[in-house]
Amino acid sequence: MWTGSLGTHVAGPRWFTAAWPLLLDLPLAWRRLAPLGAWLCVLAGFLVHPLVTGRSAEGIELLYPIGVGAFAVAAYASRRAAVGGLVALLVALPVHALLDPGVRGSDPTGPWAAALFSVAAVAVWLSGFWMHSRREAVVLAARAAAAEQEAAAAVARERARMARELHDVVSHNLSVVVLQAAGARAAGGGERTLEKIERSGREALIEMRRLLGVLREDGGQDTLAPQPGIAELEPLADQVRAAGVPVDLHIDVACGSLPPVLQLNVYRIVQEALTNTLKHAGPARAEVDIRVHDRQLVVEVQDDGAETPKATTGGHGLIGMRERVALFGGELHAGPRPDGGFRVRAELPLPA
């Protein structure tokens, strides 16, 4: 008989009494790196003892590795590996009971002790699995919060971009009003009224530039560049064709007289939709259809690609399109087509 380092008596040959505690405890050093492998080694030592000694194993030298191993495999392994560890435990416990002479003997307390040990081992595994689930819940909550913040940042960036573009369009229109009023006043027509119009226009320009000019990221160097509209969709389609995606472009003749701000947003919606097609659709063909129907401007971009774009990939294209459509009180429908591919449909009410 040999007395272990923890003071528990282990019966059996001298070589086994020296090696058995190591077989149980040494694998626990890898319980975080390889929890399932460490746990299976512990269970192997658990079953080897009655096979070699023909006697029951008791004491802290058995309870400690079983408890720590069961907790570790449930807390640190993947869910599938943790369930595998539980299955291994549920198999090892009855096998050990059949091999244990203390359970098979005449002592009536043997089966009760084995049952209590089994319940305790499963309870320890459940506590580890609960800890695993709590840790996963915290990680998922953190990821959801990060995704929400990322989406909010994408919306803010798109709104800032829209504000910069609107700044250009409105500045141009106000400048025209001011120049026309100044010209009419110089010609002597309704001087007092035109002077008020000119002054109000100049004040509006000053205040708007003060409020919105800070949104420029490039020092305002692009203020002289005209914002794109319906007429620039054909060059945009040519760029996408050059990138390898054939584009069929259909534009209603009535769309050429749309307000500049509406034309600008139509261009951006088509641009984002075709960009998503380039990024996600793979080998595909795109079709762009812009038409006026029932006092609404309908913008439809669809492709026959295999993959589906996501609202949280790349430049958050779908999020930006929703913001632009919402600016005009319209509706955006985006999703997979029944026969394959992806479709974006924007419905924008026309001004009276």
C-alpha positions, 0 to 999 in steps of 0.5 A: 500500500502507498500513501499519496502526496495528498494523504490518500491510500491507494492500493495496488502494485508499487508501480501503479501506486506511483503512476496512477495519481500522475495519470489522473492529475497531469492531464489537468495541466492542459484542461484549458488548451485541450479540455476534452483530451485532458478529460478523457485521460482523467476518465481513463485513469478513473477506469484503470484503477479497478481493473488493475487493483480490483479495489475501490478508489476513494478520497481526494485524489479521485474527487479532485481530478474528476471534479476539476476535469468535469468542470473544465470540459464543460466550461472551456470546450466547445459546446459539441466537445462539452456534450461529448465530455458529458457522454463520456462521463455517463458511460464511464460511471456505470462501467466503473460501477460494474468494475468496482468491487465496492459496488458489486459487493455485499455492502449496501452503502456501495451503490448509494455511494456510487450514485452520490458520486455520479450525481455530484460529477454531473452537477459539477459538469452542469455548473461548468456548462452554465458558466460556459453559457454565461460567457457566451452570452456576454460575448454575443451581447458585446458583438451585438452592441459592436454591430449596433454601434457600427451600423449607427456610425454607418448611418451617421457617415451616410447622413453627413455625406448627404448633408454635404451633397445637399449643401452643394445643391442648395448653395447653387440654387440660392446663389442663382436666386441671389444673382437674379435678384441682384440683376433685377434690382440693377435693372430697376424692377421692384427694387425694394422687394428685390433688395429684400430677396437678395439680402435674405438669400445672402443671409441664408447662404452665409448661415448654411455655409456656417452650419454645413460647411464644417462637414467637408472632409477635403477642405471644400475643394470639391464645391466647384464639381457638379453633383452627379444626376440622371445623365451620369448613370450611363458613364457609371454603367460603363464603369461597371461593364468595364469591371466585368458585369454587363449592365442593361440601363433603362431610363424613362424620358420623364426622369430628365426633368427631375429636381437636382436633389432627387436626381443626385439621390437616384444616382447614389442609390444606383451606384450603391446597388451596382457596387453591391453587385460587383462585390457580392454577386460573382459572375452576374448580369445587372439590370437598372430600370428607372421610371415614373409610375403613379406619381412615384419615381421607381428605381429598380436594380437587380442581378442574377448573381449567386450571392446575397449582399449584407447590410453590414458588409463593406460600406454599409450600402443598403443602410445608406440607400435606406437613409437616402430613400427615407429622406424623401419619405419613400420606401426601399425593398431589398432582398433575394429574387425568387429565381436567384440573384438580388433586387433593390427597389426604391419608390420615391414620391415625386414633388407636387 
